[in-house]
């Protein structure tokens, strides 16, 4: 299924999902609707399981293959420094935007809720969320365990060690190693499997939307329409900021990149999962011209450190909850909350209901009512759709900018060195950015 057809089918599936879900919500009682929704969710769960099935091997194969082609270790250090600089800057912008909009719109003002005196079960646990646990969790105890649990950051760490060692051994051999060729073949096989899995995407999208609307109904969206509208206004501003900065580096090519990202963004939006779009982002970046040595390394890193939509949501939600309980936070307290989110959010990759977990931990840390999470849990899936799509756009632009910067540095290096007839310049050897 080509890109345009898949995007068309996803959009059709979303519309049908809303209509069918609305019909089920209107025609049946709550108990029967819940049961129908559970059957819809089977299709979505199957699709997400298939995505998780391919993520680990795909990340491993693409990272190792990219490191083999990357060559010098200095390239790895340069790419990492540029990527992390972008990620930190984008995270700060996202958090500041969420904080600024929450203060401007005052979404929780007027709710005048009483602070609960008893503990309220919010359905999530943030007890294991700390900087210490995050740092130790980065390093895998077992590669098999990391693959089994789809721990992208742990897979990334192992792949760097494995890829660097394999690159060294491969460059010592005149013909290259068999393992290096097998890794390249594994990457090709995983991309083909991805094509098979993605053919099921429209069915999963239909089921996800239908289940959500069937249980909660369209009235939920109407009741929370102002809050949802304010949040999506923030996401639109964040998109504008990301695209504007991308334009500085990529010029008009940033709009061509967005064209390649329409399908992954729509898939992430419909399934409320940026993870489901990962294989399509890789494919889109490769079509755009980003060398695989860059995309295969920066994108997995971005999935742990560059979740722009989630960052904005967390600062927006924390201040909304404080406003709902008439808790006046000073500027200093808001800055401390922002810095706390900046650190704790870096450990959310692989955590179930990650953004909610981070929000719960932050509320507890600053003595804010954790019961406030119940105010947003009902519509979290609809908010998650927007922030998942934003994560896709943020990571794709970040990867393309790093690739562009690397290509520029390589060209300057080639110009500064005397050329030999047998030396192939970056311009001759790679894709769009070289």
C-alpha positions as CSV (number, residue, x, y, z in Angstrom):
1,X,0.0,0.0,0.0
2,X,1.6,3.3,-1.1
3,X,1.8,6.3,1.2
4,X,-1.1,8.3,-0.3
5,X,-3.5,5.4,-0.2
6,X,-2.6,4.5,3.4
7,X,-3.1,8.1,4.5
8,X,-6.5,8.2,2.7
9,X,-7.6,5.0,4.3
10,X,-6.5,6.2,7.8
11,X,-8.5,9.4,7.4
12,X,-11.6,7.4,6.2
13,X,-11.1,5.0,9.2
14,X,-11.1,7.9,11.6
15,X,-14.4,9.3,10.2
16,X,-16.1,5.9,10.2
17,X,-14.8,5.3,13.8
18,X,-16.4,8.5,15.0
19,X,-19.7,7.6,13.3
20,X,-19.8,4.0,14.4
21,X,-18.8,4.9,18.0
22,X,-21.4,7.6,18.2
23,X,-24.1,5.2,16.9
24,X,-23.1,2.6,19.5
25,X,-23.1,5.1,22.3
26,X,-26.6,6.3,21.3
27,X,-28.2,2.9,20.7
28,X,-27.0,0.8,23.6
29,X,-26.8,1.0,27.4
30,X,-23.5,1.7,29.2
31,X,-22.8,-2.0,30.0
32,X,-23.3,-3.2,26.5
33,X,-21.4,-0.3,25.1
34,X,-18.4,-1.1,27.3
35,X,-18.5,-4.7,26.0
36,X,-18.7,-3.6,22.4
37,X,-15.8,-1.2,22.9
38,X,-13.7,-4.0,24.5
39,X,-14.1,-6.0,21.2
40,X,-13.1,-2.9,19.2
41,X,-10.0,-2.6,21.4
42,X,-8.9,-6.1,20.5
43,X,-8.1,-4.9,17.0
44,X,-6.2,-1.9,18.3
45,X,-4.3,-4.0,20.8
46,X,-3.3,-6.5,18.1
47,X,-1.9,-3.7,15.9
48,X,0.0,-2.1,18.8
49,X,1.4,-5.5,19.7
50,X,2.6,-6.0,16.1
51,X,4.2,-2.6,16.3
52,X,6.0,-3.5,19.5
53,X,7.0,-6.8,17.8
54,X,9.0,-4.9,15.2
55,X,10.3,-1.9,17.1
56,X,13.2,-3.7,19.0
57,X,14.7,-5.5,16.0
58,X,14.2,-2.5,13.7
59,X,15.9,-0.1,16.1
60,X,18.8,-2.5,16.7
61,X,19.3,-3.2,13.0
62,X,19.1,0.4,11.8
63,X,21.4,1.8,14.6
64,X,24.1,-0.8,14.1
65,X,23.9,-0.5,10.3
66,X,24.1,3.3,10.7
67,X,27.1,3.1,13.0
68,X,29.0,0.8,10.5
69,X,28.5,3.4,7.8
70,X,29.3,6.3,10.2
71,X,32.9,5.4,10.4
72,X,34.9,7.6,12.8
73,X,33.7,7.8,16.4
74,X,34.0,11.6,16.2
75,X,31.0,11.6,14.0
76,X,29.0,9.8,16.7
77,X,30.0,12.4,19.3
78,X,29.2,15.3,16.9
79,X,25.7,13.9,16.1
80,X,25.0,13.2,19.8
81,X,26.0,16.7,20.8
82,X,23.9,18.4,18.1
83,X,20.9,16.1,18.8
84,X,21.0,16.7,22.6
85,X,21.4,20.4,22.1
86,X,18.3,20.5,20.0
87,X,16.3,18.2,22.3
88,X,17.1,20.4,25.4
89,X,16.2,23.6,23.6
90,X,13.0,22.1,22.2
91,X,12.0,20.7,25.6
92,X,12.5,24.1,27.2
93,X,10.4,25.9,24.5
94,X,7.6,23.3,24.9
95,X,7.5,23.6,28.7
96,X,7.6,27.4,28.6
97,X,4.9,27.5,26.0
98,X,2.6,25.2,28.1
99,X,3.3,27.3,31.2
100,X,2.7,30.6,29.3
101,X,-0.6,29.4,27.8
102,X,-1.8,28.0,31.1
103,X,-1.2,31.4,32.7
104,X,-2.8,33.2,29.7
105,X,-5.9,31.1,29.3
106,X,-6.4,30.2,33.0
107,X,-8.2,26.9,32.0
108,X,-8.8,25.9,35.6
109,X,-10.0,29.2,36.9
110,X,-13.6,29.3,38.2
111,X,-13.8,25.6,39.0
112,X,-13.3,26.4,42.7
113,X,-12.7,22.7,43.7
114,X,-12.2,21.9,47.4
115,X,-8.8,20.2,48.1
116,X,-9.6,16.6,49.1
117,X,-8.6,15.7,52.7
118,X,-8.4,12.0,52.0
119,X,-6.2,10.2,49.6
120,X,-7.8,9.5,46.2
121,X,-6.8,6.6,44.1
122,X,-5.8,8.1,40.7
123,X,-5.0,4.7,39.1
124,X,-1.3,5.4,38.4
125,X,1.9,5.0,40.4
126,X,4.8,7.4,40.3
127,X,6.8,5.9,43.1
128,X,9.6,4.5,40.9
129,X,10.0,7.8,38.9
130,X,13.2,9.4,40.0
131,X,16.5,10.7,38.4
132,X,18.4,7.9,40.1
133,X,16.2,5.2,38.7
134,X,16.2,6.8,35.3
135,X,20.0,6.9,35.0
136,X,20.4,3.3,36.2
137,X,17.5,2.2,33.9
138,X,19.3,3.5,30.8
139,X,21.8,0.7,31.0
140,X,20.4,-2.8,30.2
141,X,21.1,-5.7,32.5
142,X,20.3,-7.9,29.6
143,X,19.9,-7.2,25.9
144,X,17.3,-9.9,25.7
145,X,15.3,-8.2,28.5
146,X,15.6,-4.8,26.8
147,X,14.3,-6.3,23.6
148,X,11.5,-8.2,25.3
149,X,10.3,-5.0,27.1
150,X,10.9,-2.7,24.1
151,X,13.1,-0.4,26.2
152,X,14.3,1.8,23.3
153,X,16.9,3.7,25.3
154,X,18.4,0.4,26.6
155,X,18.4,-1.0,23.1
156,X,20.1,2.2,21.9
157,X,22.9,1.8,24.5
158,X,23.6,-1.8,23.6
159,X,23.4,-1.1,19.9
160,X,26.0,1.7,20.2
161,X,28.4,-0.7,21.9
162,X,27.7,-3.5,19.4
163,X,27.7,-1.2,16.4
164,X,31.0,0.5,17.4
165,X,32.7,-2.8,17.9
166,X,31.3,-4.3,14.7
167,X,32.4,-1.1,12.8
168,X,35.9,-1.5,14.1
169,X,36.1,-5.2,13.2
170,X,34.4,-4.6,9.8
171,X,36.9,-1.9,8.9
172,X,39.8,-4.2,9.8
173,X,38.6,-6.7,7.2
174,X,39.2,-6.0,3.5
175,X,36.0,-7.7,2.4
176,X,33.9,-6.7,5.5
177,X,32.4,-9.1,8.0
178,X,29.5,-11.5,7.4
179,X,27.7,-10.1,10.5
180,X,27.8,-6.6,9.0
181,X,26.1,-7.9,5.9
182,X,23.6,-9.8,7.9
183,X,22.7,-6.7,9.9
184,X,22.0,-4.8,6.6
185,X,19.8,-7.7,5.4
186,X,18.0,-7.7,8.8
187,X,17.2,-4.0,8.4
188,X,15.8,-4.6,4.9
189,X,13.7,-7.6,6.2
190,X,12.3,-5.5,9.1
191,X,11.3,-2.7,6.8
192,X,9.4,-5.3,4.7
193,X,7.7,-6.6,7.8
194,X,6.8,-3.0,8.6
195,X,5.0,-2.7,5.3
196,X,2.9,-5.8,6.2
197,X,2.0,-4.5,9.6
198,X,1.1,-1.0,8.3
199,X,-1.5,-2.5,6.0
200,X,-3.5,-3.3,9.1
201,X,-3.2,0.3,10.4
202,X,-6.6,1.6,9.1
203,X,-8.5,-1.2,10.8
204,X,-6.7,-0.4,14.1
205,X,-7.4,3.3,13.7
206,X,-11.1,2.7,13.1
207,X,-11.3,0.4,16.2
208,X,-9.4,2.9,18.4
209,X,-11.7,5.8,17.5
210,X,-14.9,3.8,17.7
211,X,-14.1,2.4,21.1
212,X,-13.3,5.8,22.6
213,X,-16.4,7.5,21.2
214,X,-18.6,4.5,22.1
215,X,-17.7,4.6,25.8
216,X,-17.3,8.4,26.3
217,X,-19.6,9.7,23.7
218,X,-19.4,13.0,21.8
219,X,-20.8,14.9,24.8
220,X,-17.5,14.5,26.6
221,X,-15.8,16.5,23.8
222,X,-18.4,19.2,24.0
223,X,-18.1,19.5,27.8
224,X,-14.3,19.8,27.6
225,X,-14.3,21.7,24.4
226,X,-12.8,24.9,25.8
227,X,-9.9,23.0,27.6
228,X,-9.3,20.8,24.5
229,X,-9.4,23.9,22.2
230,X,-6.9,25.8,24.4
231,X,-4.6,22.8,24.4
232,X,-4.7,22.3,20.7
233,X,-4.1,26.0,20.2
234,X,-0.9,25.5,22.2
235,X,0.0,22.5,19.9
236,X,-0.6,24.7,16.8
237,X,1.7,27.3,18.2
238,X,4.3,24.7,19.0
239,X,4.1,23.3,15.5
240,X,4.6,26.8,14.2
241,X,7.7,27.3,16.4
242,X,9.2,23.9,15.4
243,X,8.5,24.5,11.7
244,X,9.9,28.1,11.9
245,X,13.2,26.9,13.5
246,X,13.3,24.0,11.0
247,X,12.9,26.6,8.1
248,X,16.0,28.4,9.4
249,X,18.1,25.3,8.8
250,X,16.2,23.5,6.0
251,X,14.7,26.4,4.1
252,X,11.8,25.3,1.9
253,X,12.8,21.7,2.3
254,X,11.0,21.7,5.7
255,X,7.7,21.7,3.9
256,X,8.8,18.8,1.7
257,X,9.7,17.0,5.0
258,X,6.2,17.7,6.4
259,X,4.8,16.1,3.2
260,X,6.6,12.9,4.1
261,X,5.5,13.1,7.7
262,X,1.7,13.4,6.9
263,X,1.2,9.7,7.1
264,X,3.2,9.0,10.3
265,X,1.6,12.0,12.0
266,X,-1.9,10.9,11.1
267,X,-1.1,7.4,12.3
268,X,0.2,8.7,15.6
269,X,-2.8,11.0,16.0
270,X,-5.3,8.2,15.3
271,X,-3.7,5.6,17.5
272,X,-2.6,8.0,20.3
273,X,0.9,6.4,20.0
274,X,4.0,8.0,18.5
275,X,5.6,4.6,18.8
276,X,3.2,3.2,16.2
277,X,4.6,5.8,13.7
278,X,8.2,5.0,14.3
279,X,8.8,2.7,11.3
280,X,7.0,5.2,8.9
281,X,9.1,8.1,10.3
282,X,12.3,6.2,9.5
283,X,11.0,5.4,6.0
284,X,9.9,9.0,5.4
285,X,13.2,10.5,6.6
286,X,15.1,8.1,4.3
287,X,12.9,9.2,1.3
288,X,13.5,12.8,2.3
289,X,17.3,12.2,2.0
290,X,18.4,11.8,5.6
291,X,21.3,9.3,5.7
292,X,20.4,6.2,7.6
293,X,23.5,6.6,9.9
294,X,21.8,9.8,11.2
295,X,18.1,8.8,11.2
296,X,18.8,5.4,12.8
297,X,20.6,7.0,15.7
298,X,18.9,10.4,16.3
299,X,15.3,9.2,16.1
300,X,15.5,6.5,18.8
301,X,17.3,9.1,21.0
302,X,14.5,11.6,20.3
303,X,11.9,9.1,21.5
304,X,13.4,9.3,25.0
305,X,14.6,13.0,25.1
306,X,12.4,14.9,22.6
307,X,8.7,14.4,23.2
308,X,7.7,18.0,22.5
309,X,4.0,17.5,22.6
310,X,4.1,15.6,25.9
311,X,6.3,18.2,27.5
312,X,3.9,21.1,26.7
313,X,1.0,19.0,27.9
314,X,2.6,18.2,31.2
315,X,3.3,21.9,32.2
316,X,-0.1,22.9,30.9
317,X,-1.9,20.1,32.9
318,X,0.0,20.8,36.2
319,X,-0.9,24.5,36.2
320,X,-4.5,23.7,35.2
321,X,-4.9,21.4,38.2
322,X,-3.4,24.0,40.5
323,X,-5.8,26.6,39.2
324,X,-8.8,24.3,39.5
325,X,-8.1,24.0,43.3
326,X,-7.4,27.8,43.6
327,X,-3.8,27.2,44.5
328,X,-1.8,30.3,43.5
329,X,1.7,29.4,42.3
330,X,4.4,32.1,42.3
331,X,6.7,32.6,39.3
332,X,9.5,30.9,41.2
333,X,7.4,27.8,42.0
334,X,6.3,27.6,38.4
335,X,10.0,27.7,37.2
336,X,10.8,25.0,39.7
337,X,8.0,22.8,38.4
338,X,9.2,23.4,34.9
339,X,12.8,22.4,35.8
340,X,11.4,19.3,37.6
341,X,9.4,18.3,34.5
342,X,12.5,18.9,32.4
343,X,14.3,16.2,34.3
344,X,11.6,13.7,35.3
345,X,10.1,13.6,31.8
346,X,13.3,12.1,30.4
347,X,12.5,8.9,32.0
348,X,9.0,8.4,30.6
349,X,9.9,6.3,27.5
350,X,8.5,2.8,28.0
351,X,6.3,3.8,31.0
352,X,2.6,3.0,30.7
353,X,0.5,6.2,30.6
354,X,3.8,8.1,30.7
355,X,2.6,11.7,30.8
356,X,0.1,11.0,33.5
357,X,2.8,9.3,35.6
358,X,5.1,12.3,35.4
359,X,2.3,14.7,36.2
360,X,1.4,12.6,39.3
361,X,5.0,12.6,40.5
362,X,5.2,16.4,40.0
363,X,2.0,17.0,41.8
364,X,3.1,14.9,44.8
365,X,6.5,16.6,44.9
366,X,5.0,20.1,45.1
367,X,2.1,19.1,47.5
368,X,-0.6,19.7,44.8
369,X,-3.8,17.5,44.9
370,X,-3.1,14.3,43.0
371,X,-6.9,14.0,42.7
372,X,-6.7,16.7,40.0
373,X,-5.5,14.0,37.6
374,X,-9.0,12.7,37.6
375,X,-10.1,15.9,35.9
376,X,-8.1,15.1,32.8
377,X,-8.1,11.3,32.7
378,X,-11.5,11.3,31.0
379,X,-10.2,13.1,28.0
380,X,-6.5,12.1,28.1
381,X,-6.8,9.9,25.1
382,X,-8.1,12.8,22.9
383,X,-5.3,15.0,24.2
384,X,-2.8,12.2,23.7
385,X,-3.7,12.1,20.0
386,X,-2.5,15.7,19.5
387,X,0.7,15.3,21.5
388,X,1.6,12.0,19.8
389,X,1.4,13.7,16.4
390,X,3.4,16.6,17.7
391,X,6.1,14.3,18.9
392,X,6.4,12.9,15.4
393,X,6.8,16.3,13.8
394,X,9.3,17.4,16.5
395,X,11.5,14.3,16.1
396,X,11.4,14.3,12.3
397,X,12.5,18.0,12.1
398,X,15.2,17.5,14.7
399,X,16.6,14.5,12.8
400,X,16.6,16.4,9.5
401,X,18.3,19.4,11.0
402,X,21.0,17.3,12.6
403,X,21.6,15.6,9.2
404,X,21.7,18.9,7.4
405,X,24.3,20.3,10.0
406,X,26.4,17.1,9.7
407,X,26.4,17.4,5.9
408,X,27.5,21.0,6.1
409,X,30.4,20.2,8.5
410,X,31.5,17.3,6.2
411,X,31.6,19.6,3.2
412,X,33.6,22.2,5.1
413,X,36.1,19.4,6.2
414,X,36.4,18.2,2.6
415,X,37.1,21.7,1.3
416,X,39.7,22.3,4.0
417,X,41.6,19.1,3.0
418,X,43.6,18.4,-0.2
419,X,41.6,16.1,-2.5
420,X,42.9,12.9,-4.0
421,X,41.4,11.3,-7.1
422,X,40.5,8.1,-5.2
423,X,38.7,9.9,-2.4
424,X,34.9,10.1,-2.7
425,X,33.5,13.3,-1.2
426,X,30.4,13.3,0.9
427,X,28.6,15.1,-2.0
428,X,29.3,12.1,-4.2
429,X,28.5,9.4,-1.7
430,X,25.3,10.1,0.1
431,X,21.8,11.5,-0.2
432,X,19.9,14.7,0.0
433,X,22.0,16.5,2.6
434,X,25.5,15.5,1.4
